[in-house]
Amino acid sequence: MNLEKKTVKGVGWSGASQFLRVLFQFTITAILAHLLRPADFGLIAMVLVFTNLVTSFSDFGLTAAVVQRKEITDEHLSSSFWTNILAGLVLALALSALAPAVAYFYKESSLTLITITIASTFLVSSFGIVQTALLTKELRFKTLGIVDVSSVAISGTVAVVLAFAGFGVWSLVLQLVISSVTTVVLLWVLSSWRPKFLFRWQRIKELLGFGLNLTGFQFVNYFSRNLDNLLIGKVLGAVPLGFYNLAYRLLLFPLNNISAVVGRVMFPSLSVVQDDKDKVRLVYLRATRYIAAISFPMLMGLLVVAPQFIRVIFGPQWGRSIFLVQVFAIVGIEQSVGGSVGWIFQSQGRTDIMFRWSIFATTITAMAFVIGLRWNAEGVAVAYATSSLLILYPALAIPFKLINLKVSRFIRQFDTIFLASAGMALLTAGLRVYLENAKWASDLLALILLVAAGIISFAVLLFIFDRQLIKEVRQLLRHLKPRPLTDVPESS
């Protein structure tokens, strides 16, 4: 099977598994939102600010280095495995030791035990890092999908049962722990690789050149992704943070479940052809165009239907999140395709440039958060959107130089998709105004009608504006069809 077919199949399996994963996750989150208080989600968000910081050091970039490196030996893998175990233990103990300080920082005594419990996931997860890297390098996304979906389904089901039983915030805490344990167990069952009792520091040094720069980027990027939660939780408290965090999760939906799905496959695929700039550029442009065809209408639609969506799915008590969701939908449109530049940095082995750029970008974002805090959680969201727009051009231009790609060419490829999405949003907005004034239309009925109208109108407009894109997608889907039995050679 050639690289293109393997890549398309990888995206197919990754996408299918992510669809199921999101279906489970979304359903579970909606149920928990009805059973738990916004403050419960706020408490978890407080702890995640610190666990996300620790996560940036969880493997020192060794996982990505294993995927990016053209030739890898068992000495590299076993040495990485034992390094990850040691790192997981150290990070778990360090975060546990800091737990009282985390509770003191937020003035929430319950956070001490919560933080210690969540800290244990770093040691547990370290046992599956190398297996994940190998499966990714081999483009075995069917196996990874089974692991992801099973982990979410099992941990989410337990969380719902605990929430019904009155465990409150602990249903969310134990969901994280069970997810980590389930993931590692399944990785060991489904992966044939086993570590050997050997360690070569030279092999770790060969991987760290790439990995440490990536770790530096992840550390700096942590502040960009979590400083808003830190400031809101510290200054405004758990309740505003609960509303903000729910809206932010919806921003991450297309980033984690569309862009990241494709990115899981594109990084190892682009690493294979990293020296062929023309091919890297072509593949990158096509991949981001397909991402936009899904994320643009999804986010513009969410911008329009946010009032009905929040009230129906999460309940009227989450009404304050509506404006936040709408602001983050605008941010998501840009980040769904702009965030893909990480594929270029990593596949080209230039995590050093990625690290340096992230320092500047995060400084701008942090300043925006501090300014926006004056206008509560809503001000922070608007500040986030503004800073993202200000740094958009250099964020694209810098990595594009590595593959000789012009920003104008990158943006022009989204013209028809943006027009179809904007047209869909306008039509849906008009229908929403009508339904809100109609006495017979409940929020649930309005949401169903709006979503249906959005899907149909976008499909029609895309067919009018860009039939070529539809043809390309149909051709790609042919690669996902299983081979007929007649194509399988008979054994002698």
HELIX and SHEET records of a PDB file:
HELIX    1   1 LEU A    3  LEU A   35  1                                  33    
HELIX    2   2 PRO A   38  THR A   55  1                                  18    
HELIX    3   3 LEU A   62  GLN A   68  1                                   7    
HELIX    4   4 ASP A   74  TYR A  106  1                                  33    
HELIX    5   5 LEU A  111  SER A  126  1                                  16    
HELIX    6   6 ILE A  129  LYS A  137  1                                   9    
HELIX    7   7 PHE A  141  PHE A  164  1                                  24    
HELIX    8   8 VAL A  169  LEU A  190  1                                  22    
HELIX    9   9 TRP A  201  LEU A  231  1                                  31    
HELIX   10  10 ILE A  232  LEU A  236  3                                   5    
HELIX   11  11 ALA A  238  PRO A  254  1                                  17    
HELIX   12  12 LEU A  255  SER A  259  3                                   5    
HELIX   13  13 ALA A  260  VAL A  272  1                                  13    
HELIX   14  14 LYS A  277  PHE A  309  1                                  33    
HELIX   15  15 ILE A  310  PHE A  314  3                                   5    
HELIX   16  16 PRO A  316  TRP A  318  5                                   3    
HELIX   17  17 SER A  321  GLY A  338  1                                  18    
HELIX   18  18 VAL A  341  SER A  347  1                                   7    
HELIX   19  19 THR A  351  GLY A  372  1                                  22    
HELIX   20  20 LEU A  373  TRP A  375  5                                   3    
HELIX   21  21 ASN A  376  LEU A  390  1                                  15    
HELIX   22  22 LEU A  392  PHE A  400  1                                   9    
HELIX   23  23 LYS A  401  ILE A  403  5                                   3    
HELIX   24  24 VAL A  407  ARG A  412  1                                   6    
HELIX   25  25 ASP A  415  ASN A  437  1                                  23    
HELIX   26  26 ASP A  443  PHE A  465  1                                  23    
HELIX   27  27 ARG A  467  HIS A  479  1                                  13    
HELIX   28  28 LEU A  485  ASP A  487  5                                   3    
END                                                                             
